[in-house]
Amino acid sequence: MAAVLENKNILCGISGSIAAYKVCDWVRSLQREGAEVKVVMTKSARKFVTPLTFAALTGNTVHGAMFAVRDEEHIPHISLARSSDLILVAPATAQTIARLAHGMADDLLAAIVLASEAKIIVCPAMNSKMFLHAATQENIRKLKEYGYLVIEPDSGMMACGEEGPGRLPEWHQVRDAVITALTPQELAGKTVLVTAGPTEEPFDPVRFLGNRSSGKMGYAMAAAARQLGARVILVSGPTRLVPPAGVELINVRTAAEMYREVLSRFDVADIIVKAAAVSDFRPTELSAGKIKKTGENISLPLTQNRDILQKLGEIKDQRPNPPLLIGFAAESDNLLEYGREKLQKKNLDFIAINDITAADSGFAVDTNRVILLDRQGGQTEFPLLSKEETARKIWNQVVSAKRSA
């Protein structure tokens, strides 16, 4: 299984903040993604975490001194600048941000950034008053003008006891930014509309008809599209998932709500991914009060919901520039037969089929085993992968098909 950051060289620049200890976990996570990680620490950073810690975690020498030249052929700030695909400055203190903003090169980290053509991501972490000070805000504005990505800090209780913005951002947000920065922007300029999660069809104020969809596959498709540079609109049924960074999230509950939100955005979408598990039926009537137990069986009349994917397939060719339509099908038997039938019947460009009878794929798990069919008769079977990796594989196929069309 190819790691998403395989063969990527990432330099972590750590400055003097109590949040420096969090980067220990970040380094290991980057390595698990396949990256080669090296670390540069400022003098102040070494007061919070020892260089030995990062040396043990990365298996590489930790750099810090500007003139500690072990090999005259490789000047540290130049060799590290040249060899890095991305520089992640985290935590970035007010002092480090000021250095970078004003092009100073009086320590190794600042000199590397100044000499590098790599992607630069800066994660501020400091007291909230320091962060909100006009000087710091002006310095951050300059970094953005230079093309650096500055990830806004989180708000909350600080180590100093004050509350406000200035906490180091959460790793999932930083990770997404790193992957996006190092991923070819194959979908730049495209708008991708993704549906995800289950829908709920209430029949009284307490109960509803639903399904076991977790929304993980749809959210993975949205995240991967965003990493490829697309503008992503995510229409999501009720889930417990954190939405991917940078997507426009629209929360819905019922199939009717999802139908309305999707169709109202049909004209702006270049690609539509229908990964939601939408209820086929809804209760014909909604009880105003909770239905009480009486000791007798009850009859619950159902009405069929409108088929969102069917409708999209019917109207897509009415546009002068029809959107690409990608469907998902959760099947228990005859996967290829039902998949091909759905592909043709609903006028899809691609359909991803997964076997919901397998314990390691389908609902409520982190892995999936998918067969991808296309309208030209192509068939690609993916092995068991994480849903995140499955999403990347699907997008690779879609992008490749669009490129060769």
C-alpha positions in Angstrom: 0.0 0.0 0.0 1.6 3.3 -1.1 1.8 5.9 1.7 0.4 9.3 0.8 3.7 11.1 1.6 6.0 8.4 0.3 9.3 9.9 -1.0 8.5 13.3 0.4 11.1 15.2 2.5 9.6 17.3 5.3 11.6 19.6 7.6 10.0 20.4 10.9 11.1 23.7 12.3 10.4 23.9 16.0 10.6 27.1 18.0 10.3 27.8 21.7 6.8 27.2 22.9 5.3 24.8 25.4 3.4 23.3 22.5 6.6 21.9 21.1 5.9 18.6 22.9 2.9 18.0 20.6 5.2 17.9 17.5 6.7 14.6 18.8 3.4 12.9 17.8 3.2 14.9 14.5 6.7 13.7 13.5 5.7 10.0 14.0 2.5 10.6 12.1 4.4 12.0 9.2 6.7 9.0 9.2 3.7 6.7 9.2 2.5 8.5 6.1 5.8 7.7 4.4 7.6 11.0 4.8 11.3 11.4 5.5 11.4 13.8 8.5 14.2 16.0 9.7 14.1 18.5 12.5 15.5 21.9 13.1 15.2 23.4 16.6 15.7 27.0 17.7 17.7 27.6 20.9 14.5 28.3 22.9 12.8 25.1 21.6 15.6 23.0 23.2 14.4 24.3 26.6 11.1 22.6 26.2 12.0 19.3 24.3 15.5 17.9 24.0 17.0 17.3 20.6 17.7 13.7 21.7 13.9 13.1 21.7 13.5 14.2 18.0 16.7 12.4 17.0 15.3 9.2 18.5 12.0 9.6 16.8 13.3 10.5 13.4 16.5 8.6 13.3 18.2 11.7 12.0 20.5 14.4 13.4 18.6 17.3 14.9 20.0 20.6 13.6 20.1 23.9 15.5 23.5 25.6 15.3 24.1 27.8 12.3 27.8 27.1 12.1 28.0 23.5 13.4 29.5 22.3 10.1 30.4 18.6 10.1 30.8 18.3 6.4 32.2 21.4 4.6 30.6 20.2 1.4 27.1 20.6 2.9 26.3 24.0 4.4 23.4 23.3 6.8 21.0 26.1 5.8 21.5 25.5 2.1 21.5 21.7 2.1 18.4 21.5 4.3 16.7 24.2 2.2 17.4 22.4 -1.0 16.5 18.9 0.2 13.1 19.7 1.7 9.8 19.4 -0.2 8.0 21.1 2.6 8.9 23.1 5.7 6.5 22.9 8.6 7.2 25.6 11.2 5.4 24.4 14.3 5.0 25.7 16.9 5.8 29.2 15.4 6.3 31.7 18.2 5.8 35.5 17.7 9.6 35.8 17.6 10.0 33.2 14.8 7.1 34.7 12.8 8.7 38.1 13.1 12.0 36.7 11.9 10.4 35.0 8.9 8.2 38.1 8.0 11.3 40.4 7.9 13.6 38.1 6.1 16.0 37.8 8.9 18.6 35.0 8.8 20.1 35.2 12.3 19.3 31.6 13.3 19.3 28.3 11.3 15.6 27.9 11.0 15.1 31.4 9.6 18.0 31.1 7.2 16.7 27.8 5.9 13.2 29.3 5.2 14.8 32.3 3.5 16.9 30.0 1.3 14.2 27.5 0.4 11.9 27.2 -2.5 9.9 24.5 -0.7 6.2 24.9 0.4 6.1 26.6 3.8 3.4 26.0 6.4 3.4 28.0 9.6 1.4 27.1 12.7 1.4 29.9 15.2 1.3 29.1 19.0 1.5 31.8 21.6 -0.4 33.8 24.2 -3.6 35.2 22.8 -2.7 38.8 23.4 0.6 38.3 21.6 -1.2 36.6 18.7 -3.8 39.4 18.5 -1.2 42.2 18.7 -1.1 44.4 15.6 2.6 43.6 15.1 2.0 39.9 15.0 -1.0 40.2 12.8 1.0 42.4 10.4 3.8 39.8 10.3 1.3 37.0 9.6 -0.1 39.1 6.8 3.4 39.4 5.3 3.9 35.7 5.5 0.7 35.1 3.6 1.9 37.6 0.9 5.0 35.6 0.5 2.9 32.6 -0.3 3.3 30.8 3.0 0.3 28.9 4.4 -0.5 30.1 7.9 -2.9 27.8 9.7 -5.0 29.8 12.2 -4.5 28.8 15.8 -7.2 27.2 17.8 -8.9 29.0 20.7 -9.1 27.7 24.3 -7.4 27.7 27.6 -3.7 28.5 27.3 -0.8 27.2 29.4 -0.6 30.7 30.9 -4.1 30.5 32.2 -5.6 32.9 29.7 -8.3 31.9 27.2 -8.4 32.9 23.6 -6.8 32.2 20.2 -3.2 31.0 20.2 -3.3 27.2 20.8 -1.4 25.1 18.3 -3.9 23.8 15.6 -5.1 20.2 15.9 -3.1 17.6 13.9 -5.9 16.5 11.6 -6.0 20.1 10.3 -2.3 20.4 9.8 -2.0 16.9 8.3 -4.6 17.8 5.7 -2.7 21.0 4.9 0.6 19.1 4.5 -1.0 16.5 2.2 -2.7 19.2 0.1 0.5 21.2 -0.3 2.4 18.1 -1.6 -0.4 16.8 -3.8 -0.6 17.8 -7.5 -3.6 20.0 -7.9 -5.3 18.0 -10.6 -8.8 19.3 -9.6 -7.8 23.0 -9.3 -10.6 25.2 -10.6 -13.2 22.4 -10.3 -16.2 22.3 -8.0 -16.9 18.9 -6.5 -20.3 18.2 -4.8 -20.2 15.2 -2.5 -23.1 13.6 -0.5 -22.2 11.6 2.5 -23.7 9.8 5.5 -27.1 8.4 6.3 -30.5 10.2 6.2 -33.1 9.9 9.0 -36.8 9.7 8.3 -38.8 10.5 11.6 -42.1 9.0 12.3 -42.6 10.6 15.7 -40.6 13.2 17.7 -38.4 10.5 19.1 -37.9 7.7 16.5 -36.8 7.6 12.9 -36.0 5.2 10.1 -32.3 5.2 9.3 -29.4 3.0 8.3 -25.9 2.1 9.4 -23.9 4.4 7.2 -21.1 6.2 9.1 -20.4 8.7 6.3 -16.6 7.8 6.4 -16.4 7.0 2.7 -18.1 10.1 1.6 -16.0 12.3 3.9 -12.9 10.6 2.6 -13.9 11.4 -1.0 -14.5 15.0 0.0 -11.1 15.3 1.8 -9.3 13.7 -1.2 -10.9 16.1 -3.7 -10.0 19.1 -1.5 -6.4 17.8 -1.4 -6.4 17.7 -5.2 -7.3 21.4 -5.3 -11.1 21.3 -5.8 -13.6 23.5 -4.3 -15.7 21.0 -2.3 -19.3 21.2 -1.2 -20.2 18.4 1.2 -23.9 17.7 1.8 -23.9 15.5 4.8 -26.5 13.5 6.7 -26.2 13.1 10.5 -22.7 11.8 11.3 -20.2 12.0 14.2 -17.3 12.9 11.8 -15.2 16.0 11.8 -15.6 17.6 8.4 -12.5 17.9 6.2 -10.7 21.2 6.4 -11.6 23.7 3.7 -14.8 22.2 2.6 -18.2 23.9 2.5 -20.4 21.8 4.8 -24.2 21.6 4.5 -25.9 19.5 7.1 -29.2 17.8 6.3 -31.3 15.2 8.1 -33.9 13.8 5.7 -33.8 12.5 2.1 -36.0 15.4 1.0 -33.6 17.9 2.5 -30.6 16.3 0.8 -32.6 16.2 -2.5 -33.3 19.9 -2.3 -29.7 20.9 -1.3 -28.1 18.7 -4.0 -30.4 19.8 -6.9 -30.1 23.5 -5.9 -26.3 23.2 -6.5 -26.4 21.0 -9.6 -25.5 23.9 -12.0 -22.3 24.8 -10.2 -20.8 21.3 -9.9 -18.2 19.9 -12.3 -18.2 16.6 -10.5 -20.9 15.0 -8.3 -20.1 12.2 -5.9 -23.2 10.5 -4.5 -21.8 8.5 -1.6 -24.7 9.1 0.9 -26.8 6.2 1.9 -30.2 7.8 1.4 -33.3 6.2 2.8 -35.4 4.7 0.0 -38.6 5.2 2.1 -40.1 7.6 4.6 -43.1 7.3 6.9 -46.2 8.6 5.1 -47.3 10.4 8.2 -45.4 12.1 11.1 -47.0 11.7 14.5 -47.2 14.9 16.4 -46.6 13.0 19.7 -44.6 10.0 20.7 -46.3 6.8 19.6 -47.2 4.9 22.8 -47.0 1.1 23.3 -50.4 -0.4 23.4 -49.6 -4.1 23.4 -50.8 -4.2 19.8 -48.8 -4.3 16.6 -48.8 -1.1 14.6 -48.8 -0.5 10.9 -46.4 2.1 9.6 -47.2 3.1 6.0 -44.2 4.1 3.9 -43.8 6.4 0.9 -41.0 6.1 -1.5 -38.4 8.9 -1.5 -37.3 10.6 -4.7 -34.1 9.0 -6.1 -31.4 11.7 -6.0 -28.9 9.8 -8.2 -31.6 8.9 -10.7 -32.7 12.5 -11.0 -29.1 13.7 -11.5 -28.6 11.1 -14.3 -31.8 12.3 -16.0 -30.9 16.0 -16.1 -27.1 16.0 -16.4 -27.0 15.9 -20.2 -29.3 18.9 -20.3 -26.3 21.1 -19.3 -24.0 22.3 -22.1 -21.1 21.0 -19.9 -22.5 18.0 -18.1 -21.0 17.1 -14.7 -19.1 13.9 -14.2 -21.4 11.7 -12.1 -19.9 9.1 -9.6 -22.2 6.8 -7.7 -21.7 4.3 -4.9 -23.5 1.0 -4.5 -23.5 -1.1 -1.3 -24.5 -4.6 -2.5 -24.8 -8.0 -0.8 -24.6 -10.3 -3.9 -24.2 -10.1 -7.7 -22.0 -7.1 -7.3 -20.9 -6.7 -10.9 -24.3 -7.4 -12.4 -26.1 -4.9 -10.1 -23.3 -2.4 -10.5 -23.4 -2.4 -14.3 -27.1 -2.2 -14.2 -27.1 0.8 -12.0 -24.3 2.5 -14.0 -26.4 2.3 -17.2 -29.8 2.9 -15.6 -28.8 6.0 -13.8 -26.5 7.4 -16.5 -23.4 7.4 -14.4 -19.8 7.9 -15.5 -18.4 5.8 -12.6 -19.8 3.6 -9.9 -17.9 2.2 -6.9 -19.3 -1.1 -5.6 -18.6 -2.6 -2.2 -19.7 -5.9 -0.6 -21.5 -5.1 2.6 -21.5 -8.7 3.7 -17.7 -8.5 4.3 -16.9 -7.6 7.9 -13.9 -5.5 6.9 -15.7 -3.3 4.3 -18.8 -1.3 4.0 -20.6 0.3 7.0 -19.1 1.6 10.2 -15.5 0.4 9.5 -12.4 2.3 8.4 -11.6 0.0 5.5 -13.2 -0.8 2.2 -12.8 -3.2 -0.7 -14.2 -1.6 -3.9 -14.7 -2.4 -7.5 -14.8 0.7 -9.7 -16.7 0.5 -13.0 -16.8 3.1 -15.7 -19.2 3.7 -18.6 -16.5 2.7 -21.2 -16.6 -0.8 -19.7 -13.5 -0.4 -17.6 -13.3 -2.4 -14.3 -10.7 -1.8 -11.5 -10.7 -3.9 -8.4 -9.0 -2.4 -5.4 -7.7 -4.5 -2.5 -8.6 -3.9 1.1 -7.6 -0.4 1.9 -8.4 2.4 4.3 -11.3 4.4 3.1 -9.0 7.4 2.8 -6.7 5.4 0.5 -9.7 4.0 -1.4 -10.8 7.6 -2.0 -7.4 8.6 -3.4 -7.4 5.5 -5.7 -10.8 6.4 -7.0 -9.9 10.0 -7.7 -6.7 8.8 -9.4 -8.8 6.8 -11.8 -11.2 9.6 -12.4 -8.5 12.2 -13.0 -6.6 9.8 -15.3 -9.8 9.1 -17.3 -10.5 12.9 -17.6 -6.9 13.5 -18.7 -7.1 10.9 -21.5 -10.6 11.8 -22.6 
